[in-house]
Amino acid sequence: MTRITLPAILLFSVVFKTHAQVGPIRKEFLNPTSKNVLVASHRAVHHEKPENSLPAIRDAIRLGVDIIEIDVKVSKDGIPMLMHDGKVDRTTTGKGDLETQTFEELRKLRLRSNGKITEETIPTLEEALRIAKGRILVDLDLKTDRIDKVIEVVKKVGGEDFVFFFDSDYEILSKVDAASKKFMLMPRAESKAMADSALTRFKPEVIHIDSDFYTPDVTSLIRDKGARVWINALGEPDVEIRKGNTSETLKSLTSQGANIIQTDEPEKVIRGLRELGLHR
């Protein structure tokens, strides 16, 4: 009979609990009338880890973040990989457009973190999703028009339950929608009329809105049609949160009905929302 040591039992317990996390998050995500405000970590948690990296994703899971936002492009030879910029210059030791380079070439590069070179490589989308699966929701920001390759990977890992696709290009989102009605979508709207159009066209799980038309009228429209309301703390709100003005900033961000906040300060935002009774 195989003997299981105490450390092994504890490890199993930790792994089981970690895998179980996404169920309640997904349930909340699909409840647009919930008063629980979800927190999305922009490019995962990148204060001390490279943005869009596997360690940054693991940090988000460790902190109890609800959603990670990651950016995907496709290498010259068809491998979806995580990268925000058009070029790899800012975040890696290389130069040039990711989509003009092969996977083998890109894997030789090292990611930078706060300007310092690390031992981390550019992750593939598959690697990122396998870490996220069962643990956290994923907002997949599409930085490519080679959407077929991205869809292949999401289907391969069984990502329909925890991945949602974000784009302001509705033709790209239409291709995603056509590939599977199981896919979750987040269209970006730039006005109330655009939000209404997106709701009718896609019946999405969430609508991304901007602060210049963030009104109760808009959020009521979105929530009444069964979607969550996503707003950014990126920029000035995050600056105020770093200064310690967390409570006032979060009250402002949620005052008109938004119930997902994307931030570069996920740990501070989670703590602040919990103090306001807005995050479980």
N, C-alpha and C positions, 0 to 999 in steps of 0.2 A: 504494500500500500504506500502511495506517495505521501510523504510528510510535508505539510505546509507550515512553514515557520511563521512566527508572529509578524515580522516585517513584510512577508509575502502577503499575508492576510490584509495588513494595513494598506499595502500598495493596491491590492485588488479593490478595497473599499474606496480608495481615492479615485482610481480609474473609473469605477462604476458611477460614483457621484458626479464626476466630471462629465461622463457621457450623458448623464440624465439631465444635465442643465438645460439643454436646448428645448425640451418639451414644454416647460412652463413659459419660456421666452416666446416660442412660436405661438402658443395659445394666446398670450398677450398681444403679440404682433397682429394676429388675425382678429382682434377685438377692437374696432375703431372707437368704441364708446368708453373704453377703459380709461380710468383716471391715472393709471400707471404710465409715467413718461419713460420711454425707452431711451437708452444712451447708445449712440453710434460713435465709434472711435475712428477718426479720420486717418486713413493710411495705417491702420492699426495703432499700437501705442509706440510712438517713435521719439520719445524724449531721450532715451539712452540707447535705443536700438535703431537700426536703419529702417526707414519707412518702407512699407510694403515688403517686409522681411518675415521669415518664419519666427524668429525670436520676438518680433513685435506682435505677431498674432498670438503667440503663447502668452505674452504679457497681458494682452487684452482678456484672454480666457482666465488667467490668474486673478485679475482685478474684478471679475464679475461683470464685465461689459456685456451688453445685450447683442450688439451688432458691430462687426468690423466693416469698414469701407476699404476696399482694395481696388487697384486699377489694373486692367489687363490689356496687354498688347500681344501680337503674335509674331514670332520670329520668322525669318525668311523661309525656313523649312517647315513652318506650320506648327510650332509648339507655342501654345499660349503661356505667357510669362508675366510676372507682376512688374509694372513700371508705369509711373505717372506721366513723366515728360515725354515729349517726342524724341528727344535725344537722351542718351545714357550719361552724358557728361557730368551733370550735377551730382548724381547719386552713386556713380561707380567710378572705377579707375579707367574706364574706356571712353570712347568718343563715338559720335554718330547716332543715327536712328536705329533703335532696336529692331524695327521691322525690315531693315536691310541686311541684318546679320544673322548668321546661323546659330542654332542652339549651342553647338560646340564652341563657337567663338564667344558667345555671351557668357558661357559658364566659366571661362577663363578670367572674367572680370571679378572684382571684389567690390562689395557695397561700402559706401561711406556712411558714417554716422556722426552728425555734427562736424563734418569736415574731415574726420579721421577715418583712415582705411581700416576695415575690419576683415575678418576671415570669411564673412558671409558672402554667398553667391546669390545671383538673381534667382528667385524661386520660380518654379513652374506653377501654373494655376492648379494643376493636379496635386502637387505637394501641399500647397496652401489649403485646398479644400479638404484634403484628407486629415489635416490637423484640426480644421474647424468642424468637421462633421460630428454631429452629436453633442457639440459643446457650445456653439455660438452661431448666430445668424450672420450671413455674409451679404453685404451690399456690393455687387459687382459692377464697378464703374467701367463701362465699355469705352476703351480708348482705341478701338480698331473697327474697321468695317468687315474684317474677316470673321464674321460672327459664327460661321459654320464650325470653325475649329474650336471656338469657345463652347458652343453648345455640345459638341462631342464630349468634351471633358466633363462638363456639368452632368451630362447623362451617365457617363462612365462611372462617376463616383456616387451616383444617386443623390445629386444635389437639389432635386426638386423641392425637398422639404425644408431646406435651410438657406438656399441661395435665392436672392432676387436681383433682377437686372435693372440697372439704371442707365438712362440716356436721355438727352434732349432731342435726339433724332428719332422721330416717331416711325420712320421707315425701318430703321434698325430694330426697334422694339416690335414692330409688326412681324419681322422675320423670326424673332424669338417666340412671339405669341403663336405664330403658325407652326413652329417646330414642336410645340407641346403646350396644351392648355393647362398643364400642371405647373408650368413655370410662373413664378411670381414676378411682378413688374413694378417699377417705380418710374413713371414718366416725370420729367421736369416741366413745370408750368411757369410761364412768365406773366400770366394775367389770370383773372377769374375766368374769362372766356376760354382760355387755353386749358385751364384745369377742368372745366366742364366738358370740353371736347375730349380730353384724355380719359376722363371717367366714362364717357359714353363709348369711346372707341375700344378701350382695353379692359374696363372693369378691374382696375389694378388694386393691389393690396395697399399701396401707399402713393401719395403724390408729394413730390418735392416742390415747395414753394419758396419764394424769396420775400425778404422783409418789406419790400416796397409795395406789396399788395397783401400783406398779412393782416387780415381783418376777420372779425367773427362771421361775417357774411361768407367769406371764402372758406373758412374752416368748417362752418356748418354744412355748406354744400358738399364738401369732400367727405365729411364724416357721415352725413345722411345717406350718401351713396356707397357706404361700406368700406371706406379707405382711411388709413392713418394719414396724419399731416406731419411732414418732415420739414424742419427748419434748421438752418445752420447757426452755430455759435462762433463759427470761424471768423477771424478778424477781430473787430472791436469788442464783441461780447466776451470772447476768450481772453482778450487783454484785460478786461475788467475783472474777470474771474481770477486771473493771475495776481491781480492787485489785492485780492481778498474780498471784492464786492460780489461774492457768489450769490447770496440770497436775492439781492435786488436784481441782478442780471437774470437769474433763472425765473423769477417772478415775471419779468418783462417778456422773456422768451416764451413762456407758457400762457401769458395773459389772454391771448386771443384764440386759444384752443389747440395749438400745436402739441403733439404728443410723441414726437421723436426729435431728439436734439443731436445733431452731429457736432463734434467738438475735437479740438486738439488737447483738451484737458479732461479726459474721461474720468479719472480718479476723483478730481475735485467736483466735477458735475454730479457724479453718482452720490458722493457724500452730501452735496448741497441739496439735491432732490430728496434724499432720504430725510434730511432735517426738515424739509417742507412737507413730508408725508406724500411725496409724489413718485417714489421709486421703492419697489419691494426688494 
